[in-house]
């Protein structure tokens, strides 16, 4: 889930909570659950399926690992995941909407495991999509990875932001400004903000140090960067009605660079299995969870 950009950036640096190895290991186990859920959602986002059905699938998979859907009830959010279709940018509330061939849908998933939180998102195609839509998805995913490449000790948050912005704008896309990435781990939204654009002086931007855990999440529009919010108080959509894409990973800054905690890995998969209690494994089998 995305953070809202606040006017003041003062004091952010002071309160950045660094995590030790144990806390990061727990976040990685939460991250592996999130990755598995996103995989299941991508496989299940087919024409005729409702976003509400996918929300229930996500909840079942998350709980099958003994984890908790972080978003439910957070700031009174009424669902387990966000599902934002086409011109919806983020925070779309799952419900009766039936996915159609050619749609794109952005899934945002948070899981709490062992008291630690991981957050990730991906935009996926529903059936066959247009070439323009495929390009938007590709460039937004690339922008995330350009940002992650800058996530290393000694760099600043603004190095991540600038890399994302440069890549997206070089393709003529609009970078959402009102919503930003964020610190994550003990809470869903921790300092610092991780914008997808650079504003102000780079020297004011927090320096990255080992133990920092960040949700990096470019939200990229085909057209204008401007967005509006629906009357539901949640859903953001592009002002010009153009498509929007959203990719997100939770990462930890390490001595060597960074560790992508929500990247699905064989080691991570094994970690999830090892940590799951026998009864949760049985539940997973019932909901048809696949490793
Ligand atoms: Mg987020």
Boltz pocket constraint, residues with backbone or C-beta under 6 A from the ligand:
constraints:
  - pocket:
      binder: B
      contacts: [[A, 1], [A, 2], [A, 3], [A, 119], [A, 120], [A, 180], [A, 181], [A, 182], [A, 188], [A, 215], [A, 217], [A, 248]]
      max_distance: 6.0
